[in-house]
Amino acid sequence: MTDRSFLDWPFFEDRHRELAAALETWCAENLGSVDHSDTDAATVALVQMLGAGGWLRYSGPDPAKPAPLDVRSLCLIRETLARHDGLADFAFAMQGLGMGAVSLFGSSEQREWLVRTRKGAALSAFALSEPASGSDVASLATTAVRDGNHYVLNGEKTWISNGGIADVYTVFARTGEAEGARGLTAFLVPADTQGLEIAERLEVMAPHPLARLTFRDLRIDAGAVIGTPGEGFKVAMSVLDVFRSTVAAAALGFARSALDASLERVRARQLFGAPLSELQMVQGHIADMALDVDASALLIYRAAWAKDTGAARVSREAAMAKLFATDQAQRVIDKAVQLHGGDGVRVGSVPERLYREIRALRIYEGASDVQKVVIARATLKTP
């Protein structure tokens, strides 16, 4: 059984501990029933299940009672879901990330979409990356030209999670108020808007619904602007400020799963007439894994606590959490594969699945190298 002692840390309130316990029970009772052979169908089913279970209410504020996002709850949910089912974590995460700009900056009309996404009745997506601009957001090339009371969008987005199955997209485009990052704007674009095409579905080593999108003279009402024209970069970075910590939490969930599987393995597996767990080299691996898990959790929940208790920006803390937790989860899972021997690379085994699941987390929502830049710049600014 996964160590739950971290829930006694002062970062959490009783409501967080109650949430973690309730979700743990729900996952055990529900997630095993989902057929993953069709990734699109499984994602839709998981979103609907999460909505029916009430978990998606944490993914965005209630339009009738606006309140700040609870980042600690988001992290606990993602950690727990990832430990049980990586696609369930993905399904939950995209409802939050896809509507993150609306949650933070949306108009009352735009926030009506939250009624549907929080119930699991609509899927959302976050369309930022482009073929030539992933980490360098300021260089994106998709354009949005003002035409009376409308904008006309042209360009391309890629690696878009939920691409092809989403009902609504948050799209970032260049509106040209200034050079670079100061000339971007965020738009809320329903999937059925004429001019939005699914150009290509993308397959990756851990199956998730991904797509390349094209925008061809797509006309959208000026009311689709999220926030203020020209402040799209601020919108995007504010969203990532919240959700980067949750990516780290998902990595932590994968790492805990790997540690659990390894503990079970080394206690049960016999070698030279004794359990693997009695070998000092094996104990060294277990010690490293436990250390990485706890250190990651400390960084993650520090960042989440700081945001929840009023910090205006937690870019440095969130970057530290994402960098460390995703990189160390990769190490923990690699050790799990090693401890499982041949079974660790057998298709369908827990370590093999986790080995494929973890790698993307070190890339999306800011690659590890980008997090180092964020951390270094923030540290250099410190007097």
HUUR-V40862 format. One record per pair of residues at least 6 apart in sequence whose C-alpha atoms are under 8 Angstrom apart, sorted by the first residue. I is the first residue (numbers start at 1). GAP is how many residues later the second one is. D is the distance in Angstrom with one decimal. If there is no record, write none. Layout:
BEGIN
i: [I & I]
gap: [GAP & GAP]
d: [D & D]
END
This chain:
BEGIN
i: [1 & 2 & 2 & 2 & 6 & 7 & 11 & 11 & 11 & 12 & 12 & 16 & 16 & 16 & 19 & 20 & 20 & 20 & 23 & 23 & 24 & 27 & 27 & 28 & 31 & 31 & 31 & 34 & 34 & 34 & 35 & 36 & 39 & 39 & 39 & 40 & 40 & 40 & 43 & 43 & 43 & 43 & 44 & 44 & 46 & 46 & 47 & 47 & 47 & 47 & 47 & 48 & 48 & 48 & 49 & 50 & 50 & 50 & 51 & 51 & 51 & 51 & 51 & 52 & 52 & 54 & 56 & 56 & 56 & 56 & 56 & 56 & 57 & 57 & 58 & 58 & 58 & 58 & 58 & 59 & 59 & 59 & 59 & 59 & 59 & 59 & 60 & 60 & 60 & 60 & 60 & 60 & 60 & 61 & 61 & 61 & 61 & 61 & 62 & 62 & 63 & 63 & 63 & 63 & 63 & 68 & 69 & 70 & 71 & 71 & 71 & 71 & 71 & 71 & 71 & 71 & 72 & 72 & 72 & 72 & 74 & 75 & 75 & 75 & 75 & 75 & 75 & 75 & 76 & 78 & 78 & 78 & 78 & 78 & 78 & 78 & 78 & 79 & 79 & 79 & 79 & 79 & 79 & 79 & 79 & 80 & 80 & 81 & 81 & 81 & 81 & 82 & 82 & 82 & 82 & 82 & 82 & 83 & 83 & 83 & 83 & 83 & 83 & 84 & 86 & 86 & 87 & 89 & 90 & 94 & 94 & 94 & 94 & 94 & 94 & 95 & 95 & 95 & 95 & 95 & 97 & 97 & 97 & 97 & 98 & 98 & 98 & 98 & 98 & 99 & 99 & 99 & 99 & 99 & 100 & 101 & 101 & 101 & 101 & 101 & 101 & 102 & 102 & 102 & 103 & 103 & 104 & 105 & 105 & 105 & 106 & 106 & 107 & 107 & 110 & 110 & 116 & 117 & 117 & 122 & 122 & 122 & 123 & 123 & 123 & 123 & 123 & 124 & 124 & 124 & 124 & 124 & 124 & 125 & 125 & 125 & 125 & 125 & 125 & 125 & 125 & 126 & 126 & 126 & 126 & 126 & 127 & 127 & 127 & 127 & 127 & 127 & 127 & 128 & 128 & 128 & 128 & 128 & 128 & 129 & 129 & 129 & 129 & 129 & 129 & 129 & 130 & 130 & 130 & 130 & 130 & 130 & 131 & 131 & 131 & 132 & 133 & 133 & 133 & 135 & 135 & 135 & 137 & 137 & 138 & 138 & 138 & 138 & 139 & 139 & 140 & 140 & 141 & 141 & 141 & 142 & 142 & 142 & 142 & 142 & 142 & 142 & 142 & 143 & 143 & 143 & 143 & 143 & 143 & 143 & 144 & 144 & 144 & 144 & 144 & 144 & 144 & 145 & 145 & 145 & 145 & 146 & 146 & 149 & 149 & 150 & 150 & 150 & 150 & 151 & 151 & 151 & 151 & 151 & 152 & 152 & 152 & 152 & 153 & 153 & 153 & 153 & 153 & 153 & 153 & 154 & 154 & 154 & 154 & 154 & 155 & 155 & 155 & 156 & 156 & 156 & 156 & 157 & 157 & 157 & 158 & 158 & 158 & 159 & 159 & 159 & 159 & 160 & 160 & 160 & 160 & 161 & 161 & 161 & 161 & 162 & 162 & 162 & 162 & 163 & 163 & 163 & 163 & 163 & 163 & 163 & 164 & 164 & 164 & 164 & 164 & 165 & 166 & 167 & 167 & 167 & 168 & 168 & 168 & 168 & 169 & 169 & 169 & 169 & 170 & 170 & 170 & 170 & 171 & 171 & 171 & 171 & 172 & 172 & 172 & 172 & 172 & 173 & 173 & 173 & 173 & 173 & 174 & 174 & 174 & 175 & 175 & 175 & 175 & 175 & 176 & 176 & 176 & 176 & 177 & 177 & 177 & 177 & 178 & 181 & 181 & 182 & 182 & 182 & 182 & 183 & 183 & 183 & 183 & 184 & 184 & 184 & 184 & 184 & 185 & 185 & 185 & 185 & 185 & 185 & 185 & 185 & 186 & 186 & 186 & 186 & 186 & 186 & 186 & 186 & 187 & 187 & 187 & 188 & 188 & 188 & 189 & 189 & 193 & 193 & 193 & 194 & 194 & 195 & 195 & 195 & 195 & 195 & 195 & 196 & 196 & 196 & 196 & 196 & 197 & 197 & 197 & 197 & 198 & 198 & 198 & 198 & 199 & 199 & 199 & 199 & 200 & 200 & 200 & 201 & 201 & 201 & 201 & 202 & 202 & 202 & 202 & 203 & 203 & 205 & 205 & 206 & 206 & 206 & 227 & 238 & 240 & 241 & 241 & 241 & 241 & 242 & 242 & 242 & 244 & 244 & 244 & 244 & 244 & 245 & 245 & 245 & 245 & 245 & 245 & 245 & 246 & 247 & 247 & 247 & 247 & 248 & 248 & 248 & 248 & 248 & 248 & 248 & 248 & 249 & 249 & 249 & 251 & 251 & 251 & 251 & 251 & 252 & 252 & 252 & 252 & 252 & 252 & 254 & 254 & 254 & 254 & 255 & 255 & 255 & 255 & 255 & 256 & 258 & 258 & 258 & 258 & 258 & 258 & 259 & 259 & 259 & 259 & 259 & 259 & 261 & 261 & 261 & 262 & 262 & 262 & 262 & 263 & 265 & 265 & 266 & 266 & 266 & 266 & 266 & 267 & 267 & 267 & 268 & 268 & 269 & 269 & 270 & 276 & 277 & 282 & 285 & 288 & 289 & 289 & 289 & 292 & 292 & 292 & 292 & 293 & 293 & 293 & 296 & 296 & 296 & 296 & 297 & 299 & 299 & 299 & 300 & 300 & 300 & 300 & 302 & 303 & 303 & 303 & 303 & 304 & 306 & 307 & 307 & 315 & 316 & 316 & 316 & 319 & 319 & 319 & 319 & 320 & 320 & 320 & 322 & 322 & 323 & 323 & 323 & 323 & 326 & 326 & 326 & 327 & 327 & 329 & 330 & 330 & 330 & 333 & 333 & 333 & 334 & 334 & 336 & 336 & 337 & 337 & 337 & 337 & 337 & 337 & 338 & 340 & 343 & 344 & 344 & 344 & 345 & 345 & 346 & 347 & 362]
gap: [259 & 254 & 255 & 258 & 291 & 10 & 290 & 291 & 294 & 60 & 293 & 56 & 57 & 60 & 54 & 56 & 57 & 60 & 54 & 57 & 56 & 54 & 57 & 56 & 53 & 54 & 57 & 8 & 11 & 12 & 7 & 6 & 168 & 169 & 170 & 125 & 168 & 169 & 44 & 45 & 48 & 166 & 47 & 79 & 42 & 45 & 41 & 44 & 45 & 73 & 76 & 71 & 72 & 73 & 71 & 6 & 42 & 70 & 6 & 67 & 68 & 69 & 70 & 67 & 68 & 65 & 36 & 39 & 61 & 62 & 63 & 64 & 61 & 62 & 11 & 12 & 15 & 16 & 60 & 10 & 15 & 33 & 34 & 36 & 37 & 59 & 9 & 36 & 39 & 40 & 43 & 54 & 58 & 6 & 7 & 8 & 42 & 53 & 52 & 53 & 45 & 48 & 49 & 51 & 52 & 36 & 239 & 238 & 171 & 172 & 174 & 175 & 233 & 234 & 236 & 237 & 229 & 232 & 233 & 236 & 172 & 170 & 171 & 174 & 175 & 225 & 226 & 229 & 173 & 11 & 14 & 15 & 168 & 169 & 171 & 172 & 175 & 10 & 167 & 170 & 171 & 172 & 173 & 174 & 175 & 170 & 173 & 7 & 8 & 169 & 172 & 6 & 7 & 168 & 169 & 171 & 172 & 167 & 170 & 171 & 172 & 173 & 174 & 173 & 168 & 271 & 121 & 161 & 118 & 29 & 30 & 31 & 32 & 67 & 68 & 22 & 23 & 28 & 29 & 30 & 28 & 29 & 142 & 146 & 26 & 27 & 28 & 71 & 72 & 15 & 25 & 26 & 27 & 71 & 139 & 69 & 85 & 125 & 134 & 135 & 138 & 8 & 9 & 124 & 8 & 11 & 135 & 121 & 122 & 130 & 120 & 121 & 119 & 120 & 78 & 114 & 6 & 6 & 7 & 44 & 45 & 46 & 39 & 42 & 43 & 44 & 45 & 38 & 42 & 43 & 44 & 45 & 46 & 35 & 36 & 37 & 38 & 41 & 43 & 44 & 45 & 34 & 35 & 43 & 44 & 45 & 30 & 31 & 33 & 42 & 43 & 44 & 45 & 6 & 9 & 29 & 32 & 43 & 44 & 6 & 8 & 11 & 28 & 29 & 30 & 31 & 10 & 11 & 26 & 27 & 28 & 29 & 25 & 26 & 27 & 8 & 6 & 7 & 8 & 231 & 232 & 235 & 44 & 96 & 42 & 43 & 46 & 95 & 41 & 42 & 33 & 34 & 14 & 32 & 33 & 11 & 12 & 13 & 14 & 15 & 30 & 31 & 32 & 9 & 10 & 11 & 12 & 30 & 31 & 32 & 7 & 8 & 9 & 10 & 29 & 30 & 31 & 6 & 7 & 8 & 30 & 6 & 29 & 72 & 73 & 69 & 70 & 71 & 72 & 67 & 68 & 69 & 70 & 71 & 65 & 66 & 67 & 68 & 20 & 62 & 63 & 64 & 65 & 66 & 67 & 60 & 61 & 62 & 63 & 64 & 59 & 60 & 61 & 56 & 57 & 58 & 59 & 55 & 56 & 57 & 53 & 54 & 55 & 43 & 51 & 52 & 53 & 50 & 51 & 52 & 53 & 47 & 48 & 49 & 50 & 46 & 47 & 48 & 49 & 35 & 38 & 46 & 47 & 48 & 49 & 50 & 34 & 37 & 45 & 46 & 47 & 44 & 25 & 23 & 24 & 25 & 20 & 21 & 22 & 23 & 19 & 20 & 21 & 22 & 16 & 17 & 18 & 19 & 15 & 16 & 17 & 18 & 12 & 13 & 14 & 15 & 60 & 11 & 12 & 13 & 14 & 59 & 9 & 10 & 11 & 8 & 9 & 10 & 54 & 55 & 6 & 7 & 8 & 54 & 6 & 7 & 52 & 53 & 52 & 51 & 52 & 48 & 49 & 50 & 51 & 46 & 47 & 48 & 49 & 45 & 46 & 47 & 48 & 49 & 40 & 41 & 43 & 44 & 45 & 46 & 47 & 48 & 39 & 40 & 41 & 43 & 45 & 46 & 49 & 50 & 37 & 38 & 39 & 36 & 37 & 38 & 31 & 35 & 25 & 26 & 27 & 24 & 25 & 19 & 20 & 21 & 22 & 23 & 24 & 17 & 18 & 19 & 20 & 22 & 16 & 17 & 18 & 19 & 13 & 14 & 15 & 16 & 12 & 13 & 14 & 15 & 11 & 12 & 13 & 8 & 9 & 10 & 11 & 7 & 8 & 9 & 10 & 6 & 7 & 151 & 152 & 147 & 150 & 151 & 8 & 75 & 125 & 72 & 73 & 74 & 77 & 62 & 65 & 76 & 74 & 75 & 77 & 78 & 121 & 55 & 58 & 59 & 73 & 74 & 76 & 77 & 54 & 75 & 79 & 114 & 118 & 48 & 52 & 73 & 74 & 75 & 76 & 77 & 78 & 48 & 51 & 76 & 74 & 75 & 78 & 107 & 110 & 41 & 44 & 45 & 73 & 74 & 77 & 75 & 79 & 100 & 104 & 38 & 74 & 75 & 77 & 78 & 37 & 74 & 75 & 78 & 92 & 93 & 96 & 27 & 30 & 31 & 73 & 74 & 77 & 75 & 89 & 90 & 24 & 74 & 77 & 78 & 23 & 74 & 75 & 9 & 10 & 11 & 16 & 73 & 8 & 9 & 10 & 7 & 8 & 6 & 7 & 6 & 6 & 6 & 57 & 50 & 44 & 42 & 43 & 46 & 33 & 36 & 37 & 40 & 32 & 35 & 36 & 25 & 28 & 29 & 32 & 28 & 18 & 21 & 22 & 18 & 21 & 22 & 25 & 15 & 11 & 14 & 15 & 18 & 14 & 8 & 6 & 7 & 59 & 58 & 59 & 62 & 52 & 53 & 55 & 56 & 51 & 52 & 55 & 46 & 49 & 39 & 45 & 48 & 49 & 32 & 35 & 36 & 35 & 41 & 29 & 25 & 28 & 29 & 18 & 21 & 22 & 17 & 21 & 8 & 15 & 6 & 7 & 8 & 14 & 15 & 18 & 6 & 11 & 6 & 6 & 7 & 8 & 6 & 7 & 6 & 6 & 6]
d: [6.9 & 6.8 & 7.7 & 6.2 & 8.0 & 6.2 & 6.5 & 7.0 & 5.9 & 7.6 & 7.9 & 7.6 & 6.3 & 7.8 & 7.6 & 6.5 & 7.1 & 7.5 & 7.3 & 7.4 & 6.8 & 7.2 & 6.9 & 8.0 & 7.5 & 7.2 & 7.8 & 6.6 & 7.6 & 7.5 & 6.3 & 5.5 & 6.6 & 6.3 & 6.6 & 7.1 & 7.7 & 6.0 & 6.9 & 7.3 & 5.8 & 7.8 & 7.8 & 7.7 & 6.0 & 6.4 & 7.8 & 5.6 & 6.6 & 5.2 & 7.6 & 7.3 & 4.6 & 6.6 & 7.4 & 5.9 & 7.2 & 6.8 & 7.5 & 6.2 & 4.4 & 4.3 & 7.6 & 6.6 & 7.2 & 7.4 & 6.8 & 7.4 & 7.5 & 4.8 & 6.5 & 7.0 & 4.9 & 7.2 & 7.3 & 7.3 & 7.2 & 6.7 & 7.7 & 7.6 & 7.1 & 7.4 & 7.6 & 6.1 & 4.4 & 6.6 & 6.5 & 6.0 & 7.2 & 7.2 & 5.7 & 6.7 & 6.8 & 5.7 & 6.8 & 6.5 & 6.2 & 7.4 & 7.1 & 7.1 & 7.3 & 5.9 & 6.5 & 6.8 & 7.0 & 8.0 & 7.8 & 6.1 & 6.7 & 8.0 & 8.0 & 7.6 & 5.2 & 7.4 & 7.0 & 6.2 & 6.7 & 5.1 & 6.3 & 7.3 & 6.4 & 7.0 & 4.7 & 5.2 & 7.5 & 7.9 & 7.8 & 7.5 & 7.1 & 5.5 & 7.5 & 7.1 & 6.5 & 7.8 & 6.0 & 5.1 & 7.4 & 7.9 & 7.9 & 4.8 & 4.6 & 7.3 & 6.1 & 4.2 & 7.7 & 7.8 & 6.0 & 6.0 & 4.9 & 7.7 & 7.4 & 7.0 & 5.0 & 5.4 & 7.5 & 5.0 & 5.8 & 7.8 & 4.3 & 5.2 & 7.9 & 6.6 & 5.2 & 7.7 & 7.9 & 7.0 & 7.1 & 7.1 & 7.9 & 7.9 & 6.4 & 6.2 & 7.7 & 7.3 & 7.4 & 6.3 & 7.5 & 6.4 & 5.5 & 7.4 & 7.2 & 6.4 & 7.2 & 6.7 & 4.8 & 4.1 & 4.4 & 6.8 & 6.3 & 7.3 & 6.4 & 7.3 & 7.5 & 7.1 & 5.6 & 7.4 & 8.0 & 7.0 & 6.2 & 7.1 & 6.1 & 6.6 & 6.2 & 6.6 & 7.0 & 7.9 & 7.5 & 6.2 & 5.1 & 7.4 & 5.4 & 6.1 & 7.2 & 7.6 & 7.7 & 7.7 & 5.4 & 6.1 & 7.1 & 7.3 & 5.7 & 7.7 & 7.5 & 7.2 & 4.6 & 5.2 & 6.7 & 7.0 & 5.0 & 5.9 & 5.0 & 5.8 & 7.9 & 7.1 & 6.2 & 5.7 & 6.8 & 6.0 & 6.4 & 4.7 & 6.2 & 6.7 & 7.2 & 5.8 & 4.9 & 6.6 & 6.3 & 7.7 & 5.7 & 6.4 & 5.7 & 4.8 & 6.6 & 7.7 & 7.6 & 6.7 & 7.8 & 6.3 & 5.6 & 7.9 & 7.4 & 7.7 & 5.7 & 5.8 & 6.7 & 7.3 & 6.6 & 7.8 & 6.3 & 4.4 & 5.1 & 7.7 & 7.6 & 6.9 & 6.1 & 7.3 & 6.0 & 5.4 & 7.9 & 6.1 & 7.0 & 7.0 & 7.4 & 7.7 & 5.1 & 4.3 & 7.9 & 7.3 & 6.2 & 7.4 & 7.2 & 7.1 & 6.8 & 7.1 & 6.5 & 7.1 & 5.8 & 4.2 & 6.2 & 7.9 & 7.6 & 5.0 & 5.9 & 7.8 & 5.5 & 5.4 & 6.3 & 5.1 & 4.6 & 6.1 & 5.7 & 5.2 & 4.3 & 6.6 & 5.7 & 5.8 & 5.2 & 5.2 & 5.2 & 6.6 & 6.1 & 6.5 & 7.8 & 6.1 & 5.4 & 6.3 & 5.4 & 4.4 & 4.8 & 7.9 & 5.7 & 5.4 & 6.4 & 6.2 & 5.5 & 5.3 & 4.6 & 6.5 & 7.6 & 6.0 & 6.7 & 5.5 & 5.0 & 6.5 & 7.9 & 7.5 & 4.7 & 5.0 & 5.5 & 6.7 & 5.8 & 5.2 & 6.9 & 7.3 & 5.6 & 4.4 & 6.1 & 5.7 & 5.0 & 6.4 & 6.2 & 4.1 & 6.1 & 7.4 & 5.8 & 5.7 & 6.1 & 5.3 & 5.3 & 6.4 & 7.7 & 7.5 & 5.9 & 4.6 & 6.9 & 7.9 & 5.1 & 5.6 & 7.4 & 7.4 & 7.7 & 6.4 & 5.0 & 4.5 & 7.1 & 7.4 & 6.0 & 7.3 & 7.4 & 7.2 & 6.2 & 7.6 & 6.7 & 6.0 & 5.0 & 7.6 & 7.1 & 5.7 & 4.2 & 5.0 & 5.9 & 5.1 & 6.1 & 6.6 & 6.7 & 5.7 & 4.8 & 6.2 & 5.6 & 5.1 & 6.3 & 6.8 & 6.7 & 5.7 & 4.5 & 6.3 & 6.6 & 5.6 & 5.5 & 6.5 & 7.8 & 7.9 & 5.8 & 4.4 & 6.3 & 5.6 & 5.5 & 6.2 & 7.4 & 6.6 & 7.9 & 4.4 & 6.8 & 7.2 & 4.6 & 7.6 & 7.8 & 5.6 & 7.5 & 7.9 & 5.7 & 5.6 & 6.3 & 7.7 & 6.8 & 8.0 & 4.6 & 7.1 & 7.6 & 7.2 & 4.8 & 6.0 & 4.6 & 6.0 & 7.1 & 7.5 & 7.2 & 5.1 & 5.0 & 5.7 & 3.8 & 7.2 & 5.8 & 5.3 & 7.4 & 7.6 & 7.7 & 4.9 & 7.2 & 8.0 & 5.3 & 4.5 & 5.4 & 5.1 & 6.5 & 6.6 & 7.4 & 7.0 & 7.3 & 8.0 & 7.9 & 6.1 & 7.5 & 7.9 & 5.5 & 4.9 & 5.8 & 4.3 & 7.5 & 7.1 & 6.0 & 4.9 & 6.7 & 6.5 & 5.8 & 5.3 & 6.5 & 8.0 & 6.7 & 6.2 & 4.8 & 6.6 & 7.4 & 5.5 & 5.3 & 6.2 & 5.5 & 5.1 & 7.1 & 7.7 & 6.0 & 4.3 & 6.4 & 7.5 & 5.3 & 5.2 & 7.2 & 7.9 & 7.1 & 6.1 & 7.8 & 7.8 & 5.4 & 5.3 & 7.5 & 7.9 & 6.9 & 6.9 & 6.2 & 5.6 & 6.5 & 7.9 & 7.7 & 7.8 & 5.9 & 7.0 & 8.0 & 6.1 & 6.5 & 5.9 & 6.7 & 6.6 & 5.1 & 7.6 & 6.2 & 6.0 & 7.9 & 6.5 & 8.0 & 6.8 & 8.0 & 7.9 & 6.5 & 5.9 & 4.5 & 7.7 & 8.0 & 5.2 & 5.9 & 7.6 & 6.5 & 7.5 & 6.1 & 5.3 & 5.9 & 6.6 & 7.1 & 6.6 & 6.8 & 6.9 & 6.2 & 7.5 & 6.4 & 6.9 & 7.8 & 6.4 & 7.1 & 6.6 & 4.9 & 7.7 & 5.9 & 6.2 & 6.8 & 6.8 & 5.5 & 5.8 & 7.4 & 6.3 & 7.3 & 7.6 & 6.7 & 7.4 & 7.2 & 7.7 & 6.8 & 7.5 & 7.3 & 7.8 & 7.9 & 5.6 & 6.6 & 7.2 & 7.7 & 7.6 & 6.8 & 6.4 & 4.7 & 4.9 & 7.9 & 7.4 & 5.7 & 6.4 & 5.5 & 6.3 & 7.6 & 5.5 & 5.8 & 5.8 & 6.7 & 6.2 & 7.6 & 6.8 & 7.8 & 7.9 & 5.2 & 7.7 & 7.9 & 6.0 & 7.5 & 7.3 & 7.8 & 7.8 & 7.6 & 6.7 & 6.4 & 4.8 & 7.6 & 7.7 & 7.4 & 7.0 & 5.0 & 7.2 & 4.9 & 7.6 & 7.7 & 7.6 & 6.6 & 5.1 & 5.5 & 7.1 & 7.9 & 7.1 & 7.2 & 6.4 & 7.3 & 6.4 & 5.3 & 6.2 & 5.1 & 7.6 & 6.7 & 6.5 & 7.1 & 8.0 & 6.8 & 7.8 & 7.6 & 7.3 & 5.3 & 6.0 & 7.5 & 7.4 & 6.2 & 5.6 & 6.7 & 7.7 & 7.2 & 7.4 & 6.2 & 7.0 & 6.5 & 6.7 & 6.1 & 7.9 & 7.0 & 7.2 & 6.1 & 7.8 & 4.3 & 6.6 & 5.3 & 7.0 & 8.0 & 6.7 & 7.8 & 6.9 & 7.6 & 5.4 & 5.8 & 7.2 & 5.2 & 6.4 & 7.4 & 5.6]
END
